[in-house]
Amino acid sequence: MATTVRRAVLTLPAAPLGPENPLPGLRPLDEQHVVDERSRDRLPRDMARQVGYEPLRTLLPVRVLDGYGRERRETDFDAIVIENDRLRATVLPGLGGRVHSLLHKPSGRELLYRNPVFQPADFALNGAWFSGGLEWNIGATGHTTLSCAPLHAAIVPAPDGGDMVRLWEWERLRDLPFQVDLWLPADSDFLYAGVRIRNPHERTVPTYWWSNIAVPEDEGTRVLAPADEAWHFGYERSLRRVPVPDSHGDGVDRTYPLRGEHPADYFYEVPREARKWIASLDAGGQGLVQTSTDELRGRKLFLWGAGRGGRRWQQWLTEPGTPGYAEIQAGLARTQLEHVPLEAGAEFSWLEAYGPLAADPGAVHGADWPAARAEAEARLEEALPRAGVESAYEAWRPYADHEPGESLATGSGWGALEVLRAGVKLPGTPFGEATLGEPQEPWLELLRTGTFPSSDEVAPPGPSLVAPHWRDMLETAPAEPLTEYHLGVAQWHAGDVAQAVRSWERGLKVTRSRWPLLRCLAVADRDAGNAGRAADHYAEAFEDLCRERGEGEAWAAATAALGREAIAALLAAGRPDAARGVWQGLPPALRASGRFRLADAQLLAAEGDKEGARAVFDAGFEVPDLREGAEILGEVWAAVSDEPLPDAYDYRMRPAAD
């Protein structure tokens, strides 16, 4: 059959995403992939330089997504199906362009781990993320802020004369437009992905990319890559070079994901001259292989391990009875802790290919590691020669600028706003004015009139923009309260804390709505180490919000977010009575939610009522937005009980003794 592209609907049990958190992300979420200074000093010079190259200070201008729950109902998702007589790829443009499924039709094998549910969890840089499939991670170390966001999608001509699906967006953490072109040549066993990241600015920009492939795992699954060494990261914030496959010298071969005890990353040290590939093969020697042109240098295995914490996370991200998965990945750098400079006006581009691989099981599961990976690479070369990947890349490059035809999905309006502001030309990835919407309206007015519009409506402030050009416009705009609020956020993002505080204090003198500015000042106090003043500002902010709040999900999200921060700040300042007052000021439905059931246990412990705190755990609760690597459940439990942490609360990603 000829390759076809069609729209479809995918129905899954799904938890709703919920509203954005309206509080600006002045502080980054606790990203686990951070290397301590002592570890960094032992790294090769080029790797150490890129590990330390412009890590994020904040998540701005992106907003946090933490309003999801765990109650799922049947939900329809728009999908795009790309199909020939060998493969069928199902893409979800509304969820970061995730390739949900890659089915090899002759064998009937699903090559990816296909999650049977949509369950957000707190793994992305900005919160909500979901497991399974093939995802495109751009921006900074971690899962992209676009994990649960819509991308633009359209049909464009493919190099072989057929149709190709283009996905594109404007990545806002680094202000970089990117595209992913997906196509299936007729009779091909491989899905091609042509990727391009462009820097339209007059400055060098730190860049990050990792293609993340979830693959099924069982006791017979082995991951192979062309490397004898790897960089091991085990959530103790250290990075060290280890041999492959016996990476810890204990006789355990961790190229089999279920033989490790705890979650860990292994970034393979692939020689520069070697072909770039990684494969996950089952006991019969069959599975998925990913390969690429050499620009995509890095390869990685992430394993959850066989321990309680890893198994609990797998259950949390899907549903009981679902097989587990591991992740194999490919990126621009050797490790995910690095950012790579992209020069002004330049671009990164490469081609990836995904498809089935069948190899001799005796060889790929043998004790001779060089022979095992040589067998896998030989079968890959037969199925898709290295020269063929290079030729496909060269054939794709002229098509990367082709203007899209039929639209399949629409992303955000932020790219259109940036294109209007800068007047940049981006052939192949149009950001049309028709995509501008309500979030962009006040910024469009600032751009056109020099004035940020005020509002008579009492509502949580809209999203802030923080890039230097927007900050400059805010500085010259009339000094209205809302302008001072957004200006302070932009100054904070730039590292100008003193000016940010002055802007927020100026706005506070003339505004009717005090809580957004008070909350910003509270964060500044906290970062300055003034816990008492931070607590004062949080208490006043929460009181003002309760006086002002109306109906609707934006107000509910603001109440939950500010209440959570205020309780934490008041407890840190040693004021459990005031923290309890905030908790009691929450709506009953919010107090009954998992996040605030945990807060209740913390409060009871701080109040000296260990039995009451223990009773909260015994009654059972779930914290939907528990952060990857967070140990708060174990910490609170240890404060109220000498017994081992129950399985239901064990999400530890490192040994308990650490």
C-alpha positions in Angstrom: 0.0 0.0 0.0 1.1 3.6 -0.5 2.0 5.6 2.6 -1.0 7.4 4.0 -1.6 10.1 6.5 -5.0 10.5 8.1 -6.7 12.0 11.2 -8.0 9.6 13.9 -9.3 9.6 17.4 -7.6 7.7 20.2 -9.8 7.0 23.3 -8.0 6.3 26.6 -9.0 6.4 30.3 -7.5 9.8 31.2 -7.2 12.1 34.1 -7.9 15.7 33.2 -4.9 18.0 33.0 -6.6 20.8 35.0 -5.8 24.5 34.8 -2.4 26.1 34.8 -1.0 27.3 38.1 -1.4 31.1 37.9 1.6 31.8 40.3 4.7 32.6 38.2 7.4 30.0 38.5 10.0 32.2 40.2 11.9 29.2 41.3 12.7 26.1 39.3 11.1 22.8 40.3 13.4 20.4 42.1 15.1 18.9 39.0 16.9 15.7 40.1 19.5 15.8 37.4 22.0 18.1 39.1 25.7 17.3 39.6 27.4 18.5 42.7 30.6 20.6 42.3 33.0 17.8 43.5 31.6 15.4 40.9 31.8 18.0 38.1 35.5 18.7 38.9 36.2 15.0 37.9 34.5 15.2 34.5 36.3 15.7 31.1 36.7 19.4 30.4 34.3 19.7 27.6 31.6 17.8 29.5 32.1 19.9 32.7 31.8 23.1 30.6 28.5 22.0 29.1 27.2 20.7 32.4 27.8 24.2 33.9 26.5 26.1 30.8 23.5 28.3 31.7 21.3 25.9 33.7 17.8 27.3 34.3 17.3 29.8 37.1 13.5 29.7 36.7 10.8 28.1 34.6 9.7 31.5 33.3 7.9 32.3 31.1 6.3 28.8 31.2 3.6 28.1 33.8 3.5 25.1 36.0 0.9 22.4 35.3 -0.1 20.8 38.7 -3.9 20.8 38.6 -4.4 17.2 37.5 -5.8 14.4 39.6 -6.0 10.6 39.5 -9.6 10.0 38.6 -9.7 8.8 35.0 -12.6 8.7 32.5 -12.8 7.7 28.8 -11.4 10.7 26.8 -10.9 11.3 23.1 -7.6 12.5 21.9 -6.9 13.8 18.4 -4.4 11.6 16.6 -2.6 11.5 13.3 -1.9 8.0 11.8 1.0 7.6 9.4 0.9 4.1 7.7 2.4 2.0 5.0 2.2 -1.8 4.5 4.9 -2.3 7.2 4.4 0.2 10.0 1.6 2.2 11.6 2.6 5.2 13.7 0.1 7.0 15.8 1.0 10.6 16.8 -0.7 12.8 19.4 -0.2 16.4 18.3 -2.1 17.8 21.3 0.3 16.1 23.7 3.7 17.3 22.6 3.6 15.4 19.3 4.1 12.1 21.3 4.3 9.0 19.1 1.9 6.9 21.1 2.3 3.7 19.1 4.6 2.2 16.5 3.1 -1.1 15.2 5.1 -3.4 13.0 2.4 -4.9 10.9 4.0 -8.1 9.5 4.8 -9.4 13.0 2.0 -7.7 14.9 4.5 -6.4 17.4 4.1 -3.1 19.2 7.7 -1.6 19.2 7.1 1.0 21.8 5.7 0.8 25.3 2.1 1.9 24.7 0.6 3.3 27.9 -3.1 2.1 28.1 -4.0 5.3 30.1 -3.2 9.0 30.2 -2.1 9.8 33.7 -0.2 13.0 34.3 2.6 13.0 36.9 5.1 15.5 38.1 8.1 14.6 35.9 8.2 17.4 33.3 10.2 20.6 34.0 6.9 22.4 34.5 5.0 19.5 36.2 2.6 17.4 34.1 4.1 14.6 32.1 3.0 11.1 31.1 4.8 7.9 30.3 5.0 5.8 27.2 5.7 6.2 23.5 8.3 8.4 21.8 8.7 12.0 23.0 10.6 14.9 21.8 12.5 16.7 24.7 13.7 20.2 24.0 14.6 23.1 26.3 16.6 22.1 29.3 17.6 19.1 31.4 14.5 17.1 32.0 11.2 16.3 30.3 10.1 19.2 28.1 7.5 21.8 29.2 5.7 20.8 26.0 5.0 17.2 27.3 1.3 18.0 27.6 1.0 20.9 25.2 -0.3 21.1 21.7 2.0 21.4 18.7 1.3 22.7 15.3 0.9 19.9 12.7 0.4 19.8 9.0 1.1 17.7 5.9 4.1 18.6 3.8 5.7 16.8 0.8 8.1 14.0 1.7 11.4 13.4 -0.1 10.0 10.2 -1.7 7.1 12.0 -3.3 4.6 11.0 -0.7 3.3 12.9 2.4 5.1 13.8 5.6 3.8 15.1 8.9 5.4 18.2 10.2 5.2 19.0 14.0 6.5 22.4 15.1 6.4 24.9 18.0 8.3 27.7 19.7 10.1 26.4 22.7 9.8 29.1 25.3 12.5 28.3 27.9 15.2 29.0 25.3 13.1 30.9 22.7 13.9 28.5 20.0 11.6 27.3 17.1 11.9 23.6 16.2 10.3 21.1 13.9 10.0 17.3 13.6 9.2 15.9 10.2 7.8 12.3 10.3 7.5 10.1 7.2 7.4 6.5 6.2 8.8 5.7 2.8 6.8 3.1 0.9 7.7 -0.5 1.9 10.0 0.8 4.7 10.3 -0.9 8.1 11.6 2.4 9.5 9.9 5.6 10.6 12.1 8.6 9.8 12.2 11.8 11.8 14.0 14.8 10.5 14.6 17.3 13.3 15.7 20.9 13.1 16.3 23.5 15.8 16.9 27.1 14.7 18.4 30.0 16.5 16.8 33.2 15.1 18.5 35.5 17.7 21.7 37.6 17.6 23.2 35.7 20.5 24.3 32.1 21.3 21.6 30.0 23.0 22.1 27.0 25.2 20.3 24.0 23.5 19.0 20.7 24.7 17.5 17.7 22.9 16.8 14.1 23.8 14.5 11.8 22.0 13.0 9.5 24.7 11.7 6.1 23.7 9.7 4.0 26.1 10.2 0.3 25.4 8.6 -2.8 27.0 10.7 -4.6 29.6 10.8 -8.0 31.2 13.4 -10.2 32.7 14.7 -11.0 29.2 15.0 -7.5 27.9 18.6 -6.3 27.1 19.6 -2.8 25.9 22.6 -2.6 23.6 24.6 0.4 22.3 28.1 0.7 20.7 30.0 1.5 23.9 32.3 -0.1 26.5 31.7 2.6 29.1 28.9 4.8 30.4 28.4 7.7 32.7 26.2 6.6 35.6 23.8 8.9 37.3 22.0 7.4 40.3 20.0 10.3 41.8 22.8 11.0 44.4 23.8 14.0 42.3 27.0 12.5 41.1 28.1 11.4 37.6 30.8 8.8 37.3 32.3 6.7 34.5 31.7 3.0 34.7 32.4 0.0 32.5 29.6 -1.7 30.4 28.0 -4.2 31.1 29.2 -4.9 34.7 28.9 -1.2 35.6 29.3 -1.5 39.4 31.8 -4.4 39.6 29.3 -6.6 41.4 28.8 -9.1 38.7 25.3 -7.6 37.8 24.8 -6.9 34.1 22.7 -3.7 34.1 22.2 -3.7 30.4 19.2 -5.8 31.6 17.0 -3.1 33.1 15.4 -5.4 35.7 18.7 -6.5 37.2 19.3 -3.1 38.7 17.7 -2.4 42.1 17.2 1.4 42.0 16.3 3.9 39.2 19.4 5.0 37.3 20.7 6.6 34.1 23.4 5.2 32.0 24.8 7.6 29.4 26.8 5.5 26.9 30.3 6.8 25.9 29.8 6.2 22.2 33.0 6.8 20.2 32.8 9.7 17.8 33.5 7.6 14.7 31.0 4.8 15.7 27.6 4.5 14.2 25.0 6.1 16.5 22.3 3.6 17.6 20.6 2.0 20.5 18.4 -1.1 20.7 16.1 -2.9 23.2 15.8 -6.6 22.4 13.8 -9.3 24.2 14.8 -12.8 25.1 14.2 -13.9 21.4 16.5 -11.2 20.1 13.6 -9.0 18.8 12.7 -5.4 19.6 13.2 -1.9 18.6 16.3 -0.1 17.3 16.9 3.7 17.0 19.7 5.1 14.8 20.6 8.5 13.5 23.0 10.7 11.7 26.0 11.7 13.9 24.8 15.1 15.1 22.7 13.2 17.6 25.7 11.9 19.6 24.4 10.7 22.9 22.7 7.4 23.9 21.1 6.5 27.2 19.4 3.8 29.2 17.1 4.7 32.0 15.9 1.9 34.2 13.4 1.9 37.0 15.0 -1.1 38.6 13.4 -4.0 40.5 13.2 -2.2 43.8 10.0 -1.1 45.6 10.3 2.5 44.7 10.8 1.9 41.0 8.0 -0.6 40.8 5.7 1.8 42.7 6.5 4.6 40.2 5.7 2.3 37.3 2.3 1.4 38.8 1.6 5.1 39.5 2.3 6.1 35.9 -0.1 3.6 34.4 -2.4 1.0 36.0 -2.0 -2.2 37.9 -1.2 -5.3 35.8 0.5 -3.3 33.0 3.9 -4.5 31.9 6.8 -2.4 32.9 9.0 -0.3 30.7 12.5 1.2 30.3 13.6 4.2 28.4 16.3 4.3 25.6 17.2 7.8 24.5 19.3 9.8 22.0 20.6 13.3 22.5 22.8 16.2 21.3 25.3 15.8 24.1 26.9 12.8 25.9 24.6 13.3 28.9 21.3 15.0 29.7 23.0 17.2 32.2 24.7 19.2 29.4 23.5 22.1 27.3 25.1 22.7 23.9 25.8 26.2 22.4 23.8 27.1 19.3 25.4 30.1 17.6 23.4 33.1 16.5 21.5 32.4 13.2 22.7 28.8 13.2 20.8 25.5 13.4 21.1 21.9 14.5 19.6 19.3 12.2 19.7 15.5 12.0 17.7 12.5 10.9 16.5 9.6 13.2 15.1 6.2 12.2 13.0 3.9 14.3 12.1 0.3 13.4 12.2 -3.4 14.3 15.4 -5.3 14.8 15.8 -9.1 14.9 19.1 -10.6 15.9 20.5 -14.0 17.0 19.4 -14.3 20.6 22.4 -16.5 21.6 24.7 -13.7 20.5 22.9 -10.6 21.8 22.4 -12.3 25.2 25.8 -13.8 25.4 28.4 -13.0 28.0 30.7 -11.6 25.3 29.6 -7.9 25.3 31.6 -6.8 22.2 30.1 -9.8 20.3 26.6 -9.0 21.5 26.6 -5.5 20.3 28.5 -6.4 17.1 25.6 -8.9 16.3 23.0 -6.1 16.8 24.9 -3.6 14.7 25.4 -6.1 11.9 21.7 -6.9 11.8 21.0 -3.1 11.8 23.4 -2.6 8.9 21.5 -5.2 7.0 18.1 -3.7 7.8 19.1 -0.1 7.3 22.7 0.7 6.3 24.5 3.7 7.8 24.9 5.1 4.4 21.2 4.9 3.8 20.5 7.0 6.9 23.0 9.6 5.6 21.3 9.6 2.2 17.9 10.0 3.7 19.1 13.0 5.7 20.5 14.6 2.6 17.3 13.9 0.7 15.2 15.5 3.5 17.1 18.7 4.0 15.7 20.5 0.9 12.2 19.6 2.1 12.7 21.1 5.6 11.8 24.5 4.2 8.7 23.5 2.3 5.7 25.4 3.5 3.0 23.2 5.2 -0.1 22.3 3.3 -3.2 20.9 5.0 -3.3 21.8 8.7 -3.8 18.8 11.1 -3.5 20.6 14.5 -2.8 24.0 16.0 -0.3 24.8 18.7 0.1 27.9 20.8 0.1 31.6 19.8 3.4 32.4 21.5 5.5 31.7 18.3 3.3 34.1 16.4 3.8 36.8 19.0 7.6 36.4 18.8 7.6 36.4 14.9 5.5 39.6 15.0 7.9 41.2 17.4 11.1 40.3 15.7 10.0 40.1 12.1 11.9 36.8 11.6 11.4 34.6 8.6 11.3 30.9 9.4 10.6 28.9 6.1 8.7 25.7 6.7 7.4 26.6 10.2 4.9 29.4 9.9 3.6 31.0 13.1 0.5 32.8 11.7 -1.3 35.7 13.4 -4.5 33.6 13.4 -3.0 31.5 16.2 -2.8 34.5 18.6 -5.3 34.1 21.4 -6.3 35.5 24.8 -3.0 34.8 26.6 -1.1 36.9 24.0 -3.6 39.8 23.8 -2.1 42.1 26.5 1.4 41.5 25.2 0.3 42.3 21.7 -1.1 45.6 23.0 2.2 46.3 24.7 4.0 45.6 21.5 1.7 47.9 19.4 1.0 50.7 21.8 3.8 50.7 24.4 1.2 50.3 27.2 0.4 47.1 29.1 -3.4 47.1 29.5 -4.9 47.3 32.9 -8.1 45.4 33.8 -11.2 46.2 35.8 -11.8 42.5 36.2 -10.6 41.1 39.5 -8.8 37.9 38.5 -5.4 36.2 38.9 -2.8 37.8 36.6 -2.2 36.3 33.2 1.2 34.8 32.2 4.3 36.9 32.3 6.9 37.3 29.5 10.5 37.7 30.6 12.9 37.9 27.6 15.0 41.1 27.5 13.0 42.8 24.7 9.8 42.3 26.7 11.5 43.5 29.9 12.6 46.7 28.0 9.1 47.4 26.9 7.7 47.0 30.4 10.3 49.3 31.8 9.2 52.1 29.5 5.4 51.4 29.8 3.3 53.5 32.2 3.8 52.3 35.7 0.4 50.7 36.4 0.2 48.0 39.1 -0.1 45.1 36.7 2.8 46.5 34.7 5.0 46.6 37.9 4.0 43.0 38.7 5.1 41.7 35.3 8.2 43.9 35.2 9.3 42.5 38.6 8.8 39.0 37.3 11.0 39.8 34.2 13.6 41.5 36.4 13.7 38.5 38.8 14.2 36.1 35.8 17.1 38.3 34.7 18.7 37.9 38.1 18.1 41.6 39.1 16.5 40.7 42.5 16.8 44.2 44.0 15.0 45.8 41.0 12.3 43.1 41.0 11.6 43.7 44.7 11.4 47.5 44.1 8.9 47.0 41.2 6.7 44.7 43.3 6.8 47.2 46.2 5.9 50.1 44.0 2.9 48.1 42.6 1.9 47.1 46.1 1.4 50.8 47.1 -1.3 51.4 44.4 -3.0 48.1 43.7 -6.3 46.8 44.9 -5.3 43.2 44.4 -2.3 42.7 46.7 -1.8 39.0 46.9 0.0 38.4 43.6 2.7 41.0 44.6 2.9 39.9 48.2 3.5 36.3 47.1 6.3 37.5 44.8 7.9 39.4 47.7 7.5 36.3 49.9 9.5 34.2 47.4 12.2 36.9 47.4 12.3 36.8 51.2 12.6 33.1 51.2 15.4 33.1 48.7 17.2 35.8 50.8 17.0 33.5 53.8 14.5 35.6 55.7 12.0 32.9 56.7 10.1 35.1 59.2 9.4 37.8 56.7 8.5 35.3 54.0 6.0 33.8 56.3 4.5 37.2 57.1 4.1 38.0 53.4 2.6 34.6 52.6 0.1 34.9 55.5 -1.0 38.3 54.3 -1.1 37.2 50.7 -3.4 34.2 51.5 -5.7 36.4 53.6 -6.0 38.9 50.7 -6.7 36.1 48.2 -9.4 34.7 50.4 -11.0 38.1 50.6 -10.8 38.7 46.9 -11.3 35.3 45.2 -14.3 34.5 43.1 -15.6 31.4 41.3 -13.9 29.4 38.6 -10.9 27.1 38.0 -8.4 30.0 37.9 -9.3 31.0 41.4 -9.4 27.4 42.6 -5.9 26.9 41.1 -4.5 30.1 42.7 -6.0 29.1 46.1 -4.4 25.7 46.0 -1.0 26.9 44.9 -0.8 29.8 47.3 -2.2 27.8 50.2 0.4 25.1 49.6 3.3 27.6 49.5 2.0 29.5 52.5 1.7 26.4 54.7 5.3 25.3 53.8 6.7 28.8 54.6 4.8 29.1 57.9 6.0 25.7 59.0 9.6 26.6 58.0 9.3 29.7 60.2 8.1 27.6 63.1 4.5 28.9 63.1 2.3 25.8 63.0 -0.7 27.7 64.4 -0.6 30.2 61.5 -0.1 27.3 59.0 -3.1 25.5 60.4 -5.1 28.7 59.9 -4.2 28.7 56.2 -5.2 25.0 55.9 -8.5 25.7 57.6 -9.1 28.6 55.2 -9.0 26.3 52.2 -12.3 25.1 50.7 -13.4 21.7 52.1 -12.9 19.9 48.8 -9.3 21.1 48.6 -8.6 20.1 52.2 -9.8 16.6 51.3 -7.4 16.3 48.4 -4.2 14.2 48.7 -1.8 17.2 48.6 -3.5 18.8 51.6 -4.0 15.5 53.4 -0.2 15.3 53.4 -0.1 18.9 54.6 -2.5 18.0 57.4 -0.1 15.2 58.5 2.8 17.6 58.5 0.8 20.1 60.5 -0.3 17.4 63.0 3.3 16.3 63.4 4.4 19.9 64.0 1.7 20.3 66.5 3.0 17.3 68.4 0.1 15.0 67.5 2.0 12.1 66.1 -0.9 9.7 66.5 -3.1 12.0 64.5 -0.5 12.3 61.7 -0.1 8.5 61.7 -3.9 8.2 61.3 -3.8 10.3 58.2 -1.4 7.8 56.6 -3.4 4.9 57.9 -6.6 6.3 56.3 -4.7 6.5 53.0 -4.2 9.3 50.5 -2.6 9.9 47.2 -0.6 13.0 46.2 -1.2 13.3 42.4 1.6 15.8 41.8 4.3 14.0 43.8 7.6 15.1 42.3 10.0 12.7 40.7 12.6 11.9 43.3 10.7 13.6 46.1 11.2 12.0 49.6 8.6 14.0 51.5 6.4 11.0 52.2 9.2 9.1 53.8 10.3 12.1 55.8 6.9 12.8 57.3 6.4 9.1 58.0 9.7 8.8 59.7 8.7 11.8 62.0 5.6 10.0 63.2 6.4 6.2 63.1 9.4 3.9 63.7 7.9 1.3 61.3 9.1 0.8 57.7 7.5 3.0 55.1 4.4 1.2 53.7 4.6 0.2 50.1 1.8 2.5 49.1 4.0 5.5 50.0 7.4 4.2 48.8 8.5 6.2 45.8 12.2 6.4 46.7 14.6 6.5 43.8 17.8 5.9 45.7 18.9 3.6 48.5 17.1 4.4 51.8 20.5 4.5 53.7 21.4 7.6 51.6 
